[in-house]
Amino acid sequence: MGGDRQLELYGLVADRLKEAHTRVRSLQVPEHVRMALSRKLLVITAAAKHDLAAAARRLDRFMKDLDDY
């Protein structure tokens, strides 16, 4: 059972990461801002390899922050 939930969470995080990358690419912001946002996404992606639940929470906050752009 736990493995199924973990696999489901991996899929959810992967889909959200794709969405976040798409949103960052489409933002009308200076290049240095886009690069900073991309670096944050890379950190979240790396964190997902070690602590998926924490990375999912960080990704949720990141997506909410993107709404401010």
C-alpha positions in Angstrom: 0.0 0.0 0.0 2.7 2.5 1.0 4.5 1.9 -2.3 1.5 2.8 -4.3 1.0 6.1 -2.5 4.7 6.9 -3.0 4.5 6.1 -6.7 1.3 8.3 -6.9 3.1 11.1 -5.2 6.1 10.8 -7.6 3.7 11.1 -10.5 2.0 14.1 -9.0 5.3 15.9 -8.2 6.6 15.1 -11.7 3.5 16.6 -13.3 3.7 19.7 -11.2 7.4 20.1 -11.9 6.6 20.0 -15.6 3.9 22.6 -15.1 6.1 24.8 -13.1 8.9 24.7 -15.7 6.4 25.6 -18.4 5.0 28.5 -16.3 8.5 29.8 -15.6 9.4 29.7 -19.3 6.3 31.6 -20.3 6.8 34.4 -17.7 7.4 37.9 -19.1 10.1 38.8 -16.6 13.8 39.8 -17.0 16.2 36.9 -17.7 17.9 37.1 -14.3 14.5 36.5 -12.6 13.7 33.6 -14.9 17.1 32.1 -14.1 16.6 32.5 -10.4 13.2 30.8 -10.6 14.7 28.0 -12.7 17.5 27.4 -10.1 14.8 27.1 -7.4 13.0 24.5 -9.5 16.3 22.6 -9.9 16.8 22.6 -6.1 13.2 21.3 -5.6 13.8 18.6 -8.3 17.0 17.5 -6.5 15.3 17.5 -3.1 12.6 15.2 -4.5 15.2 12.5 -4.9 15.8 12.5 -1.1 12.6 13.7 0.5 9.6 13.5 -1.8 7.0 14.9 0.7 9.2 17.9 1.6 9.8 18.6 -2.1 6.1 18.4 -2.8 5.5 21.0 -0.1 8.2 23.3 -1.4 6.8 22.9 -4.9 3.3 24.0 -3.7 4.8 27.1 -2.1 6.8 27.8 -5.3 3.7 27.5 -7.5 1.8 29.9 -5.2 4.8 32.4 -5.5 4.6 32.1 -9.3 1.0 33.5 -9.1 2.6 36.8 -8.0 4.4 37.1 -11.3 
